[in-house]
Amino acid sequence: MLREELTFVGTCDIAGLVRGKGFPSTELPARRKLGIGWTHSNLMQTCFGPILDTPFGTAGDLMIVPDPSAEVHVDFRDGSAPEHFFLGDVRNTDGTPWECCVRDFLRRAVDALKESSGLAVLAAFEHEFLYTGVEDLPGHAYSLSAFRRQGVFGEMVMAAIRAASIHPDSFLAEYGPRQYEVTVGPNAALAAADAAVIAREMARGAAFRLENRAIFSPMPVADGAGNGVHIHFSLHEASGAPVTGDPSSPLGLSAVAAQFAAGVLHHLPALCAVTAPSPVSYLRLTPNRWAPIVADLKRQDRGAALRVCPIFNPESEEQRATQFNLEFRVCDAAASPYMALGALIFAGADGIARQMRLPDTEVPLPGSLSVALDLMEASDAMKSWFGPVFFEAYMRHKRSEVAYVADLPEAELCGRYAEVY
């Protein structure tokens, strides 16, 4: 079979989907600088495909420039084309960052945290998803049977993640029917978001080669289990020293970590528009689904919006400090990892800059994406994080998506999103 290897360069956009273009791999040296051509309104593609609304029209040219640190080359050794792609930055034609680039949004959040505190974030993403290659049998949550019945899929996913130079952490059968979870090790913010995108794509790639699907939709079935994306994070000094924990405080948080958490909780109702950015996201954020329903901080509670995670049998205070982390649970795979983590860091940096205190009351999370978008639109802080152009684009993108599916019953709504994610 006559073949020529292709390389793909893409961005994980507002819809949380990786889009871009491919080219012959022999052209990679030139493409490292020039990237691939892109246009402003490509940002406005909804998860369903059509551009329903755009502030940009048909004008303008951009480029997606590959980041050498975010290259993936994974050969599944089954005769299929290798997964060879780069994640990249969307730039203006003069090489400057485009104001709506999601990776640059995260970089700016990292800079805001450094400016407010001199600190950096280490983060790791947990992804829940439904795997279609197993039989739907009741009563097998977390079971060896469910683990066994996925066959070689889990091994393929973990091998692909490692081959992509990401550290695989765990693979398990989850609570829901046919539901699994994959986690990767922690890394600096941008690398962690890259790893989140890559882990999803490796799961999709492995499932594809087994003629199945990995479905990351927040709510694949209206009356079933939801799929969350949980972001673990900790704060570190420039030297790398962890500063999140203080065993003497009531929740074990250091003063600066408490301020960071307070900022997240303060902004969380509006933040939901970015971290839970689809109409079906709010079918998951309901009672009795092991998902948050209020902006709260709890120790070792998987229903909390922010969870203080356990420390497992530390042998020293250094190990205790290294293990200590928080988990943000109001997120799903409809969100671009860059935007979700960026918004989380912006909110935490604001909490530190304003020396916020942890709230005494628990504010309910919005019950729909429309309500979350209203709260976001009323937030001067979020407008400043995005900048005027990106803020308008995001609001128009999401409001058009809400209107597009507004008349669908829940079962059909979940089915549509399961087809996409």
N, C-alpha and C positions, 0 to 999 in steps of 0.2 A: 504493500500500500504506500503510495507516494504521499509524503506528509512534510510540512514545514512547521517547526515549532513556533507557537505564538505566545506573546506576553501581553498581559492585561494590566492597565493602570486605572485605578478607580478611587472613588471617595465614598464613604458611608454617609449618606446624605440625611436631610431632614426626616425622610421617611424611614430611616434606619436600614436602607438597602444599599448595597454596593453597586454603583454604576460607574461606567467609564468606557474605555475602548481598548481593543487589542491591536497588535501590530506584529510583524515578523520579528522574532527575537534577535535576529542579526542586526536590527536597527537600534538595539538597546543603548549602545554608547551615545548616540545622538539624542535619543529620547530622554536620557538622564537629565539633560539640561532643558530641552524644549518641551518635554512631556507630550501630551496629546491635546488636541483642540477641544474646547468646551465652550458653552455659552451660558449666559446668566440665567435664562429661564429653565435650563436643565435642573436647576435647584428646585423648581416648583413642581416637578413631577410628583404626583401623589403616589402612595403605595399601590394604587390600582392602575397606574400608568399615565392616564391623561393629565395634562396641565389644565386645571380647572380655573385658575386665576393666577395672574402674574403682574408684578409691578414693572417688569423689565421689557415686556414685549418681545419682538424678534431681534432686537439689536444687541450688539456687544459680542466680544470675543474674550475668552479666558483660556487657561491651560491647566491641566492637572499634571503636576510635576512629581515623578516617583521619588519616594524617600528610600534611600538605600537601606535604612535600618528597618524598613517595613516590607521587605521582599519575602515572598513565599515561593518555594519551588519544591513541590511534593509530588513524587511519582508513586502512585498506588500499585504499580507493578502488575497491572491487570490488562495491559494493552491500551488503556484509555489515555487520552492526552494528559500530561502532567498538569497539576494545578500550579501555574506560574503566574503570579500577579504581584503587583506593588500597590500599597496604599500610598496616597500622595496628597499634596497640598494644592488647593485651587488658588491660582495666582493670576494677577493681571498680566497682560502681554509684556509689560516691562519687568516682570519678575517679582514685583511686590505682592504681598499677601492680599487676596481679595477679602473684603470686609465680611463676606458671608461664608468663608471657609470654616468648616466645622473643626478641623484640627487646629486652626489658628484661634478659634473661640476657646478651646481648651488651653492652648498656650497662654492666652491672655489671662485666663483664670489662675493658672499657675503663677504668673507674674504678680497678679493681685494678691495672692496669698503670701508670696515672698515679700512684697512691699509692706503688707500689714503686719507681718510677724517674723520674717526671715526664715519661715518654715517651708517644707515641701511635703507632698503627699505620696505615700506608697498605697497602691490600690490593687485589688484583684476582683474579678467578676465571676459570679456563679450563674450558669445559664440552665434554666429548666425548659424542657421541650418534649414534644410527643413524637415517638418513633413509630412509623406505620408498619414496620417490619415484624411486629410481634402481635400475637393474638390478644384480644381484649378479654382478659380473665379477671373476675372479681376477687378481691381478698388477697392480693399479692403485693401490697405496698411494701417497698424496701426488701422484698423477699429474694432469696437465692433463686427461686424459680423464675422470677421476672428478670433477674440478672442473667440467668442462663439462657433464657429464651431469645434474648437479643442476638445470640450467636456471636459472630465475629465483629459485629458492628462497633461495640465499645473498644475492642482492641484496635480496630482500624482508626477510630477517632483519635485515640490517645497516641498511636504511632504517628498519625498525620500531624497532630499538634506538636509533638516532639521534633518531627522532621522539619517543621516550620520554625524551629528554634525558639519555641515557647515551652515553658516548663509545665507539663501536665500534672495536676494535683489529684483529682479523683473523678471517678465515673460510677454512678449508682442508679439503681431503680428508685424512682421517687414515689410520692404518695398517690398520684392519680393513675388511672389505667393507661398503660403504654407510655407513661411519663418517665423521663430520665433526666439526670443532671450531670453536667460536666463543669469542672472547675479548673482554673489554672493558678499558678503561683503569683505572688505580688511583684509589682514593678513600679517604677516611676510613672507619673500620671499618663503622659502621652504613650509610653510603651505599653502601659496597662490597657488603655483603650484600643490600641492596635491589636493587642493580644485578644481582647474580647471579640473584635471583628473577625480575626483569624480563626478563633476557636469555633465561632458559629459557622463560618464557611467550611471549615474542615468537617464538622458534623454533617452539614448539607452535602459536602462532596463525598463523604463515605456512604451516606444513605443513597445518594444518586447512583453510585457504583453497585449498590446492592438492589437497585431498582425499587427503592423506597424513598420516603421523605422524612426529614427532621423538621417538625413544625414548631416554630418559636412564637406563634401567635399568643398574645396575652390570655385569650380565652377561646381555645379551639372549638369547644362545645359549650352551649349556653348553660347546661346544668352539670357540667363537669368540673375538673380541677383547672385552675389557672396556671399559667407559666409566668413566673417572675424572673427578673434579673436582679440579683443581690450584689451590691457593691461593698466590699470590705475595704476599709481604709484606715490609715494611721498617719500621724504627724511625726515629722523628723526634722532635726536640725541640719544645717548644711554639712556638718561632719558625718551625717548618717545616724546620729544618736536618736533613739526613739523618745518622744516626749508626750505621748498620748495618755499614759497611765500615771496615777498617783494612788497607791494602795491605801493611803490614809483618808481619802475623800469618800463620801457616802456611796457614789457609784463607781469609784475607782478612776475617775477622770482627773487629769491634771487641769489646772486653771485655764490654760490656753485651749485645751481640748473641749472643756465645758463651754467656752465662748464660741468655739467653732460649731459645736452641736447646737447651741442656742441660736446661732445665725441660721443654720439649716432649718430648725423647727419654726423660727420666725417667718421664713420665706416659703415654707413647704407648701401651703395651700396653692400659692401661685406657681411654685416650682413644679407641681404636678403636671402642668401643661407641657413641660419639656421631658420629664422623666416617665410619665404615663400618658403618652401623647396620641392615643387613639380612642375612639368611642368604646371599643370593647375593653380597654384598660380598666374602665370603671365598673364593669361586671365582675372583675377580679377583686377590686378594692371594696368588698362588701363583707358583712359579718359571716363567720364560720367558714372562711376560705383560707385560713392561715395567712392572711394578708392584712396590712394596716388599714384602719378606718379613721384614725385620728393622728394628729401630729404629736407624737409622744416619744419619750426616751425611756427604755426599760432595760433592766439587767437580764440577760439570757431569756428573752421573751420573743418568740418568733411571730407574734402578732404585732410587734411594735414597729413604728416607722424607723426609728433608730434603735438598734439593739447593741448593748454592751456584750461583747462575745466572751465566752469562757476562756480561761487559761488552763491548759492541761498539764498538770504535774510538773511545774518548772523546777529545775535543779538549782537555779540561782536567780537572783534579782535581775540579772541581765537577760536571762531567758524569759522571765516574767514580762519585762518591759518590751522585749522583742515580739512576744506573742500578742500582747494587748492590742485590740483593735475594735473599731465600731463597724456595724453593718447597716447600710442604708437599704431599705426593703420596698420603697415606693418607686419601683422601676420595672420596666419590661422591655422586650426586644423590639417593640415598635419605635423605641428611641435609639438614635445614634449614640453609641457609647461615648463619643467625644462630647456631645452636647449634654448628656446626662451627668457625666463626671465633671464637666466644666461648670454646669449650673450648680452642682453640689459644692464645688470648691469656691466659686464666687460667693455663694451664700455663707459658707463657713468663714471666708476671709472677711466678709462684712461683719459677721459676729465678733471676730477678733478686733477689727478696726474700731468698732463701736462698744467693745467690752460688754457685750450682751450677757444677760443672766438667763439661766434656764427658766422657762416659763412655769408658773404655778398651775396653770390650767391647760387642758388638752383641747385644741381646736379641731373640729371635724375636718376631714379631707373633703374636697369637692366631690359631688356625686356624679359629675359628668365632665367631659372634656370642654363643653361650652362654658360651664361655670369656672373651670380652671383657667380657660383663656380669658374670661372676664377679669379674673383676679390678676393674671399676668399683665393684661392691658392696663390695669390700674397701678402697677408696680413701677415706680420711678427707678428703683434699683435694677430691676430686670431690663428696663429700657437702656440703662447705662451700660450694663454688661454686654448687651447685644450690639448697641449702636443703632441709629435710626433706620438704616437701610435693611439690615438683617432682621431687626425687630418687625418691621412692616412685612417683610417677605415671610417670616415665620407665621405671623398672625394670619395672613391671607392664605397661606398654604393650609394651615390647620382648620380654619373656619370653612374653607371650601370643601375639605374632606368631611367635616361634620355635616354640612348641607347635602353632600353627595349621597350619604347613607342614612339620612335622617328618617326616611319612611320605612326602613327595613325592619321586620320583626327580629327579635333577639336571635332566634335560631339561624335565620338567613344571614344576619349581620356577622355572627361568629363564623359561619361557613365562608363568607367572603374574605374575612381576614385570615382564616386558616389556609385559603388558597394562595394568599400572598406571602405570608411569613412562614 
